[in-house]
Amino acid sequence: MPDIQIEEETKKFAACIQQTDTYQEYRRQRERLKKQPELYEKVNEYRQKNFDLQNETASEELFDRIEAFEREYAKFRENPLVEDFLRAELSFCRMMQDINVLLTAEIDFE
């Protein structure tokens, strides 16, 4: 099978993903949030800090740092726009992880 065919099929698969309820909800929530640019910026800062925390913290410190992070942002997460977006994003990320696991298993890639 030529590589160009793989590229074409991948684009079709991406279009299928875009039609899922999970992706559509993510897009809806993202657009709602973007209507408030300052809040959207704060959410992106939160997401970056969360990412950094989970990828840069030694395992013996991780639990304590995550607890502190959650306490620091608890009030921020009470905002329905923030919480709805983060929930939709997490759901979409989990769907993409599941797809990756399935794809990797199907092609026998270790």
Contact map, one row per residue, 1 for C-alpha under 8 A:
11101100000000000000000000000000000000000000000000000000000000000000000000000000000000000000000000000000000000
11111100000000000000000000000000000000000000000000000000000000000000000000000000000000000000000000000000000000
11111110000000000000000000000000000000000000000000000000000000000000000000000000000000000000000000000000000000
01111111000000000000000000000000000000000000000000000000000000000000000000000000000000000000000000000000000000
11111111100000000000000000000000000000000000000000000000000000000000000000000000000000000000000000000000000000
11111111110000000000000000000000000000000000000000000000000000000000000000000000000000000000000000000000000000
00111111111000000000000000000000000000000000000000000000000000000000000000000000000000000000000000000000000000
00011111111100000000000000000000000000000000000000000000000000000000000000000000000000000000000000000000000000
00001111111110000000000000000000000000000000000000000000000000000000000000000000000000000000000000000000000000
00000111111111000000000000000000000000000000000000000000000000000000000000000000000000000000000000000000000000
00000011111111100000000000000000000000000000000000000000000000000000000000000000000000000000000000000000000000
00000001111111110000000000000000000000000000000000000000000000000000000000000000000000000000000000000000000000
00000000111111111000000000000000000000000000000000000000000000000000000000000000000000000000000000000000000000
00000000011111111100000000000000000000000000000000000000000000000000000000000000000000000000000000000000000000
00000000001111111110000000000000000000000000000000000000000000000000000000000000000000000000000000000000000000
00000000000111111111000000000000000000000000000000000000000000000000000000000000000000000000000000000000000000
00000000000011111111001000000000000000000000000000000000000000000000000000000000000000000000000000000000000000
00000000000001111111001100000000000000000000000000000000000000000000000000000000000000000000000000000000000000
00000000000000111111101100000000000000000000000000000000000000000000000000000000000000000000000000000000000000
00000000000000011111111100000000000000000000000000000000000000000000000000000000000000000000000000000000000000
00000000000000000011111110000000000000000000000000000000000000000000000000000000000000000000000000000000000000
00000000000000000001111111000000000000000000000000000000000000000000000000000000000000010011001000000000000000
00000000000000001111111111100000000000000000000000000000000000000000000000000000000000000001000000000000000000
00000000000000000111111111110000000000000000000000000000000000000000000000000000000000000000000000000000000000
00000000000000000000111111111000000000000000000000000000000000000000000000000000000000010000000000000000000000
00000000000000000000011111111100000000000000000000000000000000000000000000000000000010011001000000000000000000
00000000000000000000001111111110000000000000000000000000000000000000000000000000000000000000000000000000000000
00000000000000000000000111111111000000000000000000000000000000000000000000000000000000000000000000000000000000
00000000000000000000000011111111100000000000000000000000000000000000000000000000100110010000000000000000000000
00000000000000000000000001111111110000000000000000000000000000000000000000000000000010000000000000000000000000
00000000000000000000000000111111111000000000000000000000000000000000000000000000000000000000000000000000000000
00000000000000000000000000011111111100000000000000000000000000000000000000000000100000000000000000000000000000
00000000000000000000000000001111111110110000000000000000000000000000000000000000110010000000000000000000000000
00000000000000000000000000000111111110110000000000000000000000000000000000000000000000000000000000000000000000
00000000000000000000000000000011111110000000000000000000000000000000000000000000000000000000000000000000000000
00000000000000000000000000000001111111110000000000000000000000000000000000000000000000000000000000000000000000
00000000000000000000000000000000111111111000000000000000000000000000000000000000000000000000000000000000000000
00000000000000000000000000000000000111111100000000000000000000000000000000000000000000000000000000000000000000
00000000000000000000000000000000110111111110000000000000000000000000000000000000000000000000000000000000000000
00000000000000000000000000000000110111111111000000000000000000000000000000000000000000000000000000000000000000
00000000000000000000000000000000000011111111100000000000000000000000000000000000000000000000000000000000000000
00000000000000000000000000000000000001111111110000000000000000000000000000000000000000000000000000000000000000
00000000000000000000000000000000000000111111111000000000000000000000000000000000010000000000000000000000000000
00000000000000000000000000000000000000011111111100000000000000000000000000000000000000000000000000000000000000
00000000000000000000000000000000000000001111111110000000000000000000000000000000000000000000000000000000000000
00000000000000000000000000000000000000000111111111000000000000000000000000000000000000000000000000000000000000
00000000000000000000000000000000000000000011111111100000000000000000000000000000000000000000000000000000000000
00000000000000000000000000000000000000000001111111110000000000000000000000000000000000000000000000000000000000
00000000000000000000000000000000000000000000111111111000000000000000000000000000000000000000000000000000000000
00000000000000000000000000000000000000000000011111111100000000000000100000000000000000000000000000000000000000
00000000000000000000000000000000000000000000001111111110000000000000000000000000000000000000000000000000000000
00000000000000000000000000000000000000000000000111111111100000000000000000000000000000000000000000000000000000
00000000000000000000000000000000000000000000000011111111100001001100000000000000000000000000000000000000000000
00000000000000000000000000000000000000000000000001111111100001000000000000000000000000000000000000000000000000
00000000000000000000000000000000000000000000000000111111100000000000000000000000000000000000000000000000000000
00000000000000000000000000000000000000000000000000011111110000000000000000000000000000000000000000000000000000
00000000000000000000000000000000000000000000000000011111111011000000000000000000000000000000000000000000000000
00000000000000000000000000000000000000000000000000000001111111000000000000000000000000000000000000000000000000
00000000000000000000000000000000000000000000000000000000111111100000000000000000000000000000000000000000000000
00000000000000000000000000000000000000000000000000000000011111100000000000000000000000000000000000000000000000
00000000000000000000000000000000000000000000000000000000111111111000000000000000000000000000000000000000000000
00000000000000000000000000000000000000000000000000001100111111111100000000000000000000000000000000000000000000
00000000000000000000000000000000000000000000000000000000001111111110000000000000000000000000000000000000000000
00000000000000000000000000000000000000000000000000000000000011111111000000000000000000000000000000000000000000
00000000000000000000000000000000000000000000000000001000000011111111100000000000000000000000000000000000000000
00000000000000000000000000000000000000000000000000001000000001111111110000000000000000000000000000000000000000
00000000000000000000000000000000000000000000000000000000000000111111111000000000000000000000000000000000000000
00000000000000000000000000000000000000000000000000000000000000011111111100000000000000000000000000000000000000
00000000000000000000000000000000000000000000000001000000000000001111111110000000000000000000000000000000000000
00000000000000000000000000000000000000000000000000000000000000000111111111000000000000000000000000000000000000
00000000000000000000000000000000000000000000000000000000000000000011111111000000000000000000000000000000000000
00000000000000000000000000000000000000000000000000000000000000000001111111100000000000000000000000000000000000
00000000000000000000000000000000000000000000000000000000000000000000111111111000000000000000000000000000000000
00000000000000000000000000000000000000000000000000000000000000000000011111111100000000000000000000000000000000
00000000000000000000000000000000000000000000000000000000000000000000000111111110000000000000000000000000000000
00000000000000000000000000000000000000000000000000000000000000000000000011111110010000000000000000000000000000
00000000000000000000000000000000000000000000000000000000000000000000000011111111011000000000000000000000000000
00000000000000000000000000000000000000000000000000000000000000000000000001111111011000000000000000000000000000
00000000000000000000000000000000000000000000000000000000000000000000000000111111111000000000000000000000000000
00000000000000000000000000000000000000000000000000000000000000000000000000001111111100000000000000000000000000
00000000000000000000000000001001100000000000000000000000000000000000000000000011111110000000000000000000000000
00000000000000000000000000000000100000000010000000000000000000000000000000011111111111000000000000000000000000
00000000000000000000000000000000000000000000000000000000000000000000000000001111111111100000000000000000000000
00000000000000000000000000001000000000000000000000000000000000000000000000000001111111110000000000000000000000
00000000000000000000000001001100100000000000000000000000000000000000000000000000111111111000000000000000000000
00000000000000000000000000000000000000000000000000000000000000000000000000000000011111111100000000000000000000
00000000000000000000000000000000000000000000000000000000000000000000000000000000001111111110000000000000000000
00000000000000000000010011001000000000000000000000000000000000000000000000000000000111111111000000000000000000
00000000000000000000000001000000000000000000000000000000000000000000000000000000000011111111100000000000000000
00000000000000000000000000000000000000000000000000000000000000000000000000000000000001111111110000000000000000
00000000000000000000010000000000000000000000000000000000000000000000000000000000000000111111111000000000000000
00000000000000000000011001000000000000000000000000000000000000000000000000000000000000011111111100000000000000
00000000000000000000000000000000000000000000000000000000000000000000000000000000000000001111111110000000000000
00000000000000000000000000000000000000000000000000000000000000000000000000000000000000000111111111000000000000
00000000000000000000010000000000000000000000000000000000000000000000000000000000000000000011111111100000000000
00000000000000000000000000000000000000000000000000000000000000000000000000000000000000000001111111110000000000
00000000000000000000000000000000000000000000000000000000000000000000000000000000000000000000111111111000000000
00000000000000000000000000000000000000000000000000000000000000000000000000000000000000000000011111111100000000
00000000000000000000000000000000000000000000000000000000000000000000000000000000000000000000001111111110000000
00000000000000000000000000000000000000000000000000000000000000000000000000000000000000000000000111111111000000
00000000000000000000000000000000000000000000000000000000000000000000000000000000000000000000000011111111100000
00000000000000000000000000000000000000000000000000000000000000000000000000000000000000000000000001111111110000
00000000000000000000000000000000000000000000000000000000000000000000000000000000000000000000000000111111111000
00000000000000000000000000000000000000000000000000000000000000000000000000000000000000000000000000011111111111
00000000000000000000000000000000000000000000000000000000000000000000000000000000000000000000000000001111111110
00000000000000000000000000000000000000000000000000000000000000000000000000000000000000000000000000000111111110
00000000000000000000000000000000000000000000000000000000000000000000000000000000000000000000000000000011111110
00000000000000000000000000000000000000000000000000000000000000000000000000000000000000000000000000000001111111
00000000000000000000000000000000000000000000000000000000000000000000000000000000000000000000000000000001111111
00000000000000000000000000000000000000000000000000000000000000000000000000000000000000000000000000000001000111
